[in-house]
Amino acid sequence: MSVFIVAEIGINHNGDMDICKQLIDLAVNAKCDAVKFQKRDIYKVYSKDFLSKPRESPWGDTQLDQKLGLEFNEDQYNEISEYCKCKGITWFASAWDINSQKFLRKFDLKFNKIASAMIVSENFLNFVAEEGKHTFISTGMCTYEDIGKAVNIFRNANCPFELMHTVSTYPMKDKDANLNLITTLRNKYKCNVGYSGHETGLAISHAATALGITSLERHITLDRSMYGSDQAASIEPNGIINLVQAVRKIEKAMGDGVKKIIEDEIPISKKLREHL
Protein backbone atom coordinates (compact mmCIF):
# COMPACT_ATOMS: atom_id res chain seq x y z
CA MET A 1 0.00 0.00 0.00
CA SER A 2 1.36 3.37 -1.01
CA VAL A 3 1.89 6.09 1.60
CA PHE A 4 -0.94 8.64 1.40
CA ILE A 5 0.82 12.02 1.29
CA VAL A 6 -1.08 15.04 2.61
CA ALA A 7 0.13 18.59 2.00
CA GLU A 8 -1.10 20.55 5.02
CA ILE A 9 -1.97 24.06 3.86
CA GLY A 10 -3.62 24.71 7.22
CA ILE A 11 -3.62 28.46 7.76
CA ASN A 12 -0.47 29.14 5.72
CA HIS A 13 -2.69 30.74 3.06
CA ASN A 14 -2.97 33.77 5.37
CA GLY A 15 -6.55 34.31 4.31
CA ASP A 16 -5.48 35.02 0.73
CA MET A 17 -7.14 32.94 -2.00
CA ASP A 18 -4.32 33.59 -4.46
CA ILE A 19 -1.76 32.18 -2.00
CA CYS A 20 -4.12 29.29 -1.29
CA LYS A 21 -4.34 28.37 -4.96
CA GLN A 22 -0.58 28.61 -5.35
CA LEU A 23 -0.22 26.14 -2.46
CA ILE A 24 -2.77 23.79 -4.05
CA ASP A 25 -0.82 24.02 -7.32
CA LEU A 26 2.37 23.21 -5.42
CA ALA A 27 0.79 20.09 -3.92
CA VAL A 28 -0.47 19.00 -7.34
CA ASN A 29 2.92 19.57 -8.98
CA ALA A 30 4.64 17.65 -6.20
CA LYS A 31 2.17 14.76 -6.75
CA CYS A 32 0.74 14.81 -3.25
CA ASP A 33 -2.45 12.81 -2.72
CA ALA A 34 -4.41 15.53 -0.90
CA VAL A 35 -4.33 19.00 0.59
CA LYS A 36 -5.69 19.77 4.04
CA PHE A 37 -7.01 22.90 5.71
CA GLN A 38 -8.10 23.88 9.23
CA LYS A 39 -11.57 25.15 10.08
CA ARG A 40 -12.59 26.97 13.27
CA ASP A 41 -15.65 28.72 14.60
CA ILE A 42 -13.66 31.50 16.21
CA TYR A 43 -16.31 32.27 18.80
CA LYS A 44 -16.51 28.61 19.90
CA VAL A 45 -12.79 27.88 19.99
CA TYR A 46 -11.64 31.06 21.75
CA SER A 47 -13.01 32.98 24.73
CA LYS A 48 -14.15 36.60 24.48
CA ASP A 49 -11.38 37.56 26.87
CA PHE A 50 -8.74 35.95 24.66
CA LEU A 51 -10.13 37.48 21.47
CA SER A 52 -10.04 40.97 22.98
CA LYS A 53 -6.33 40.74 23.81
CA PRO A 54 -3.83 42.72 21.73
CA ARG A 55 -2.03 41.05 18.85
CA GLU A 56 -0.49 42.84 15.91
CA SER A 57 -1.17 41.21 12.55
CA PRO A 58 -1.83 42.17 8.93
CA TRP A 59 -5.56 42.32 9.80
CA GLY A 60 -5.56 44.48 12.93
CA ASP A 61 -4.32 44.76 16.48
CA THR A 62 -6.38 42.17 18.40
CA GLN A 63 -6.48 38.38 18.57
CA LEU A 64 -9.96 38.55 17.05
CA ASP A 65 -8.69 40.45 14.02
CA GLN A 66 -5.92 37.91 13.50
CA LYS A 67 -8.14 34.85 13.91
CA LEU A 68 -10.86 36.17 11.60
CA GLY A 69 -8.23 37.12 9.03
CA LEU A 70 -7.13 33.50 8.75
CA GLU A 71 -10.60 31.98 8.28
CA PHE A 72 -12.16 31.31 4.89
CA ASN A 73 -15.96 31.61 4.56
CA GLU A 74 -18.36 29.29 2.75
CA ASP A 75 -18.00 31.04 -0.60
CA GLN A 76 -14.23 30.73 -0.37
CA TYR A 77 -14.41 27.05 0.54
CA ASN A 78 -16.71 26.52 -2.44
CA GLU A 79 -14.00 28.14 -4.55
CA ILE A 80 -11.36 25.87 -2.98
CA SER A 81 -13.53 22.83 -3.63
CA GLU A 82 -14.02 23.71 -7.28
CA TYR A 83 -10.35 24.54 -7.75
CA CYS A 84 -9.23 21.22 -6.25
CA LYS A 85 -11.74 19.37 -8.41
CA CYS A 86 -10.38 21.15 -11.48
CA LYS A 87 -6.81 20.31 -10.48
CA GLY A 88 -7.64 16.69 -9.69
CA ILE A 89 -6.59 16.67 -6.04
CA THR A 90 -8.54 15.65 -2.93
CA TRP A 91 -9.07 18.16 -0.14
CA PHE A 92 -10.29 17.88 3.41
CA ALA A 93 -9.93 19.76 6.69
CA SER A 94 -9.50 19.35 10.42
CA ALA A 95 -12.37 20.95 12.35
CA TRP A 96 -11.64 22.43 15.76
CA ASP A 97 -15.25 22.41 17.00
CA ILE A 98 -18.59 20.77 16.23
CA ASN A 99 -19.93 23.80 14.34
CA SER A 100 -16.95 23.60 11.99
CA GLN A 101 -17.47 19.87 11.47
CA LYS A 102 -21.10 20.60 10.57
CA PHE A 103 -19.83 23.22 8.13
CA LEU A 104 -17.48 20.72 6.46
CA ARG A 105 -20.33 18.26 5.95
CA LYS A 106 -21.67 20.59 3.26
CA PHE A 107 -18.82 19.54 0.97
CA ASP A 108 -19.20 15.74 1.13
CA LEU A 109 -15.50 15.24 1.77
CA LYS A 110 -13.90 11.81 1.52
CA PHE A 111 -11.80 12.12 4.69
CA ASN A 112 -11.93 13.59 8.19
CA LYS A 113 -9.05 14.65 10.40
CA ILE A 114 -8.86 14.83 14.19
CA ALA A 115 -6.29 17.43 15.20
CA SER A 116 -4.19 16.60 18.24
CA ALA A 117 -5.94 19.38 20.16
CA MET A 118 -9.33 17.71 19.62
CA ILE A 119 -8.56 14.06 20.43
CA VAL A 120 -9.44 14.60 24.10
CA SER A 121 -13.02 15.72 23.31
CA GLU A 122 -15.18 12.60 23.37
CA ASN A 123 -18.25 14.51 22.19
CA PHE A 124 -16.34 15.74 19.16
CA LEU A 125 -14.89 12.29 18.41
CA ASN A 126 -18.36 10.72 18.51
CA PHE A 127 -19.71 13.45 16.24
CA VAL A 128 -16.99 12.82 13.63
CA ALA A 129 -17.11 9.02 13.92
CA GLU A 130 -20.83 8.91 13.17
CA GLU A 131 -20.04 10.06 9.61
CA GLY A 132 -18.27 6.77 8.90
CA LYS A 133 -15.54 8.42 6.80
CA HIS A 134 -11.91 7.36 6.93
CA THR A 135 -10.39 9.55 9.63
CA PHE A 136 -6.78 10.49 10.33
CA ILE A 137 -6.28 10.88 14.09
CA SER A 138 -3.25 12.88 15.25
CA THR A 139 -1.86 11.90 18.64
CA GLY A 140 0.22 14.88 19.78
CA MET A 141 -0.03 15.92 23.46
CA CYS A 142 -1.75 12.60 24.25
CA THR A 143 -1.48 9.77 26.73
CA TYR A 144 -2.13 6.13 25.86
CA GLU A 145 -5.45 6.54 27.68
CA ASP A 146 -6.44 9.44 25.39
CA ILE A 147 -5.53 7.45 22.30
CA GLY A 148 -7.27 4.32 23.54
CA LYS A 149 -10.53 6.20 24.11
CA ALA A 150 -10.40 7.61 20.58
CA VAL A 151 -9.69 4.18 19.08
CA ASN A 152 -12.62 2.66 20.98
CA ILE A 153 -15.00 5.40 19.84
CA PHE A 154 -14.13 4.89 16.18
CA ARG A 155 -14.22 1.11 16.43
CA ASN A 156 -17.57 1.16 18.22
CA ALA A 157 -18.93 3.43 15.47
CA ASN A 158 -17.48 1.08 12.81
CA CYS A 159 -15.69 4.12 11.36
CA PRO A 160 -12.40 3.46 9.52
CA PHE A 161 -9.40 5.33 10.92
CA GLU A 162 -5.67 5.44 11.27
CA LEU A 163 -3.56 7.02 13.97
CA MET A 164 -0.85 9.54 13.13
CA HIS A 165 2.22 9.79 15.34
CA THR A 166 2.58 13.50 16.09
CA VAL A 167 4.70 15.74 18.28
CA SER A 168 2.93 19.07 18.76
CA THR A 169 5.84 21.49 18.75
CA TYR A 170 6.45 23.97 15.92
CA PRO A 171 9.07 23.26 14.76
CA MET A 172 9.76 19.94 16.46
CA LYS A 173 13.30 19.27 17.68
CA ASP A 174 14.93 16.21 16.12
CA LYS A 175 15.57 14.68 19.54
CA ASP A 176 11.83 14.70 20.27
CA ALA A 177 10.76 12.75 17.17
CA ASN A 178 10.57 9.34 18.92
CA LEU A 179 9.86 7.56 15.64
CA ASN A 180 9.91 4.16 17.31
CA LEU A 181 6.53 5.11 18.73
CA ILE A 182 5.12 4.46 15.26
CA THR A 183 5.77 0.75 15.76
CA THR A 184 4.52 0.91 19.35
CA LEU A 185 1.20 2.46 18.30
CA ARG A 186 0.75 -0.04 15.48
CA ASN A 187 1.31 -2.99 17.81
CA LYS A 188 -0.66 -1.61 20.74
CA TYR A 189 -3.80 -0.56 18.86
CA LYS A 190 -3.64 -3.04 15.94
CA CYS A 191 -4.22 -0.36 13.31
CA ASN A 192 -2.45 1.54 10.58
CA VAL A 193 -0.24 4.42 11.72
CA GLY A 194 0.85 7.50 9.81
CA TYR A 195 3.13 10.40 10.68
CA SER A 196 2.26 14.09 10.92
CA GLY A 197 5.57 15.95 11.09
CA HIS A 198 6.40 19.44 12.32
CA GLU A 199 10.17 19.24 12.00
CA THR A 200 12.45 21.25 9.77
CA GLY A 201 14.01 19.30 6.93
CA LEU A 202 13.07 15.96 5.38
CA ALA A 203 15.25 13.26 6.99
CA ILE A 204 12.84 12.40 9.81
CA SER A 205 9.96 12.00 7.35
CA HIS A 206 12.19 9.71 5.26
CA ALA A 207 12.87 7.59 8.33
CA ALA A 208 9.17 7.47 9.24
CA THR A 209 8.44 6.18 5.74
CA ALA A 210 10.94 3.36 6.21
CA LEU A 211 9.09 2.37 9.40
CA GLY A 212 6.01 1.49 7.37
CA ILE A 213 3.70 4.48 7.86
CA THR A 214 0.49 4.50 5.84
CA SER A 215 0.14 8.29 5.66
CA LEU A 216 2.45 11.29 5.82
CA GLU A 217 1.36 14.85 6.51
CA ARG A 218 3.63 17.88 6.29
CA HIS A 219 2.83 21.59 6.30
CA ILE A 220 3.71 23.37 3.07
CA THR A 221 4.47 27.03 2.40
CA LEU A 222 5.61 29.25 -0.42
CA ASP A 223 8.23 30.82 1.84
CA ARG A 224 9.04 30.07 5.49
CA SER A 225 9.66 33.77 6.11
CA MET A 226 5.99 34.59 5.45
CA TYR A 227 3.69 35.68 8.28
CA GLY A 228 2.26 32.81 10.32
CA SER A 229 2.88 30.60 13.33
CA ASP A 230 3.16 27.40 11.25
CA GLN A 231 5.55 28.68 8.59
CA ALA A 232 8.75 27.70 10.43
CA ALA A 233 7.63 24.07 10.60
CA SER A 234 6.62 23.99 6.93
CA ILE A 235 8.29 22.76 3.75
CA GLU A 236 8.99 25.12 0.86
CA PRO A 237 8.30 24.18 -2.80
CA ASN A 238 11.51 22.30 -3.57
CA GLY A 239 11.24 20.50 -0.25
CA ILE A 240 7.79 18.99 -0.80
CA ILE A 241 8.71 17.95 -4.35
CA ASN A 242 11.85 16.24 -3.07
CA LEU A 243 9.96 14.64 -0.19
CA VAL A 244 7.33 13.01 -2.38
CA GLN A 245 9.99 11.69 -4.74
CA ALA A 246 11.99 10.30 -1.82
CA VAL A 247 8.96 8.63 -0.23
CA ARG A 248 8.11 6.86 -3.49
CA LYS A 249 11.72 5.73 -3.87
CA ILE A 250 11.85 4.46 -0.27
CA GLU A 251 8.62 2.52 -0.81
CA LYS A 252 10.17 0.69 -3.74
CA ALA A 253 13.42 0.11 -1.88
CA MET A 254 11.78 -1.50 1.19
CA GLY A 255 10.75 -4.59 -0.78
CA ASP A 256 8.94 -7.61 0.66
CA GLY A 257 11.58 -8.73 3.16
CA VAL A 258 12.00 -12.14 1.50
CA LYS A 259 15.56 -13.25 0.65
CA LYS A 260 15.88 -14.39 -2.95
CA ILE A 261 18.31 -14.22 -5.84
CA ILE A 262 17.00 -11.62 -8.26
CA GLU A 263 17.27 -12.15 -11.99
CA ASP A 264 19.90 -9.47 -12.49
CA GLU A 265 22.18 -11.23 -9.97
CA ILE A 266 22.33 -14.51 -11.91
CA PRO A 267 24.89 -13.51 -14.57
CA ILE A 268 26.94 -11.68 -11.95
CA SER A 269 26.89 -14.77 -9.74
CA LYS A 270 28.17 -16.90 -12.60
CA LYS A 271 30.98 -14.42 -13.29
CA LEU A 272 32.07 -13.83 -9.70
CA ARG A 273 31.84 -17.53 -8.74
CA GLU A 274 33.36 -18.93 -11.90
CA HIS A 275 36.56 -19.86 -10.06
CA LEU A 276 34.54 -21.99 -7.66
PEWO-V887831 format. One line per field, one symbol per residue. phi: phi as a letter, one per 20 degrees, with the letter a starting at -180 (. if undefined). psi: psi as a letter, one per 40 degrees, with the letter a starting at -180 (. if undefined). burial: b if it has 9 or more other C-alpha atoms within 8 Angstrom, else e. Layout:
# PEWO-V887831
phi=???
psi=???
burial=???
This chain:
# PEWO-V887831
phi=.ffeedeefldfflmdfffgffffgfffffmfeadcccccegfeedfffffeffafbfdqccgggffffeeeefffffffffffffemcfcbbeedafgfffgfffdlffcdcefgfefeefffgffffffmegcedfcfmdegfgffffgfffffeldfbbecfbdecceffgfeflfffgfgffffdlbfcdcddceendffffffffenfdbcccfdbfafeffqfeffeddegfffffffffffffgfffmdmdfbeegfefffffffdgfe
psi=hihhhhhhdbeeefehdddddddddddddefidiiiihhihdeddiiddddeiihhieeaeidddddddehiadddddddddddddefiiiaihieiddddddddeefidiihhiddeeehddddddddedeihhhhififiidddddddddddddefhiiiihhhhfigihideedfdeddddddddefiihahhifiiaedddddddeefieihhiiiidheeihideddeihiddddddddddddddddddaeehhihidedddddddeede.
burial=eebbbbbbbbbbbbbeeebbbbbbbbbbebebbbbbbbbbbeeebeeeeebbbebbbeebbbbbbbbebbbeeeebbeebbebbbeeebbbbbbbbbbebbeebeeeebebbbbbbebbeebebbbbbbeebbbbbbbbbebeeebbbbbbebbbebebbbbbbbbbbebbbeeeebebeebbebbeeeebbbbbbbbbbebebbbbbbbeebbbbbbbbbbebeeeeebbbbbbbbebbbbbbebbbebbeeeeeeeeeeeeeebeebeeeeeee
